[in-house]
Each structure stands twice: as C-alpha cells, then as structure tokens.
Amino acid sequence: MMKLYYGPGACSFVPHVGLEAIKAATGEDFEAQSVKLHKGEQRTPDYMALNPLGQVPLLVVDGKPLNQIVAICDYLDRRFPQAGLLPAEPWQRAQAMAHFAWMNNTVHPTFTRIFRPGNFVDSDAAQAELKSKALAAFREHLERIQAMTAHAAPFLLGERLSFVDAYALTFLRWGGLAGIDPDTLPAYKAFAEKLAAAPAVAAAMAREGIALETYKKP
Ligand SMILES: N[C@@H](CCC(=O)N[C@@H](CS)C(=O)NCC(=O)O)C(=O)O
C-alpha cells in the first residue's frame, strides 16, 4: 500500500487530497503518517534515511521513497489517470503544469521567507525586512490566484478537482497564518469554502485536523 508522510496543514496537503481522490475513484487505499514539523520529526534519523531533505511530503511506493510535490503528483496522476487529477491532453496538461510549477517554485518559497526568514538571513532587521517584502509578494500571488478563481468551472482546471486546487486552498490558509485576512480576498475565500466541501478535500482536512479559517482578527 502507498504511504504518505504529511505534516498537518503543510504543503503535503496537495498529494494528500490527490490520494483521497484516487481512493474515491479507484478504491486504491493508502496509509497516512503524520510528521509533526514543529517538533522536528522531519529531522529524526529514521525519517532522514527516507528523505534526506528533511521535508514532507514523502510518498513511499513498494518500499521506495519519492520526494517533491510535483514528482509525487505527476506519478499519482500517471498511475491513476481515472482520478482526473491532471488533464491528459498534452496542451491542457502543459497549462496545468504551468500553474502547478508556479505555485511550487514561486508562491510556496515566498511563504517560506515569511514563515522561516532565519533560513535566509541572520540579523533581526534583515529578517523583518525579508518578511515584510515576502508578505507583500505573497499577497500579490494570492490576488493572482483569486483572479484564476473567476474562471473556475467549477475547479481551477475545469470539471475535475486537481492538485492545483489543493495548493490554492493551502495558500489561503497560510495567508491567514501570516496575517492576511481572507475577507480581503472574497472570491478566493468563497472558492476555498466550496473546495473544502468537496469529499476528497474534506477527508484530507479531517485526517490532518485542520480548518479553512486560520486568520485571527487583531
Ligand atoms: N520542494 C519541496 C518543498 C517541500 C517543503 O517545503 N516542505 C516543507 C513543509 S511545507 C517542510 O517539510 N519543511 C520542513 C522544515 O521546515 O523543517 C517539494 O516540492 O516537495
């Protein structure tokens, strides 16, 4: 059975939703193992032996580990195309991958600069500056995603739930943690609320014990 190592509320939510969608579409079950990032469980010797990068997500297939969201999700889609998690038609797939790659290589690392500025610069002043610049960039990224939701039909890539939707929901939650009020992104918030009600998304959120609302009003 495939096994996903995930951190509650972390980017591993993206393949987690995919695995739930696959289970619903094909009956293929998976094991889910929580890794508590705030407790440093991603850096234990046992975990580092599986993923030397010390990160989630990690998918273990027939005893073999695979890291990187995009690689894991591409594998899941190619193995279970019935779940429709990415388009099959080459041009549509390339468009989907353009959104997915941008989320993974731009939006996601921008948040890392807000959440862990100390990974990048040392002094308090430099960290505060980096954080504030990254927060402004992250907000712009969320606005771009909000613009994408205007064309959702009903999901970002069309009729089927995809990895891109799961990433979008994750970013809105992260924005809330960073102090971005989702009420200032009303179309995005409404889209995420609909997503959270989709069975595969709801199942992954329940397992992770996470809610859509993360923002605390000052
Ligand atoms: N490029 C990696 C990024 C994975 C990543 O950033 N994972 C974060 C959680 S969202 C993590 O495990 N962080 C561990 C840590 O900060 O120590 C991927 O696409 O899988």
The ligand as a MOL file (V3000), in Angstrom:
LIG
                    3D

  0  0  0     0  0            999 V3000
M  V30 BEGIN CTAB
M  V30 COUNTS 20 19 0 0 0
M  V30 BEGIN ATOM
M  V30 1 N 10.3510 21.4860 -2.8810 0
M  V30 2 C 9.7050 20.6810 -1.8780 0
M  V30 3 C 9.2500 21.6010 -0.7580 0
M  V30 4 C 8.7020 20.8370 0.4230 0
M  V30 5 C 8.5830 21.7220 1.6440 0
M  V30 6 O 8.8770 22.9320 1.6120 0
M  V30 7 N 8.1070 21.1170 2.7250 0
M  V30 8 C 8.0200 21.8170 3.9910 0
M  V30 9 C 6.5800 21.8600 4.5170 0
M  V30 10 S 5.5100 22.8480 3.5070 0
M  V30 11 C 8.8290 21.0770 5.0340 0
M  V30 12 O 8.7940 19.8710 5.0890 0
M  V30 13 N 9.5760 21.8020 5.8690 0
M  V30 14 C 10.3570 21.1770 6.8750 0
M  V30 15 C 11.1040 22.1660 7.6820 0
M  V30 16 O 10.8470 23.3470 7.5090 0
M  V30 17 O 11.9290 21.7760 8.5090 0
M  V30 18 C 8.5180 19.9460 -2.5140 0
M  V30 19 O 8.0070 20.4120 -3.5330 0
M  V30 20 O 8.1240 18.8850 -2.0110 0
M  V30 END ATOM
M  V30 BEGIN BOND
M  V30 1 1 1 2
M  V30 2 1 2 3
M  V30 3 1 2 18
M  V30 4 1 3 4
M  V30 5 1 4 5
M  V30 6 2 5 6
M  V30 7 1 5 7
M  V30 8 1 7 8
M  V30 9 1 8 9
M  V30 10 1 8 11
M  V30 11 1 9 10
M  V30 12 2 11 12
M  V30 13 1 11 13
M  V30 14 1 13 14
M  V30 15 1 14 15
M  V30 16 2 15 16
M  V30 17 1 15 17
M  V30 18 2 18 19
M  V30 19 1 18 20
M  V30 END BOND
M  V30 END CTAB
M  END
